[in-house]
Amino acid sequence: MTKAELVNAIAIQTGYDKTTIMNVVESAMENIKKTVAEGEAVYLRGFGSFGTKVRAQKVARNITKNESIIVPEHKIPAFKPADSFTDLLK
């Protein structure tokens, strides 16, 4: 499902126009990204939580140059689905 399909489905279910729904979806995504980037977690009950994980430093290979490189420790965004969400997939 694309963002446009999501907006269309919500518009049909709620009766609001698509531009209003698109603004709400865009605003929600921007706020989630901003909050996670600041190091805080976002909890959506019944859906899941967005946060960060730290990847440890590691040695990797650049196979085109045949050399080892060090990938430094870095943070990545992470999503953990709620148990009720996971149960739907069983």
Secondary structure, 3 states (H helix, E strand, C coil): CCHHHHHHHHHHHHCCCHHHHHHHHHHHHHHHHHHHHCCCCEEECCCEEEEEEEECCEEEEECCCCEEEEECCEEEEEEEECHHHHHCCC
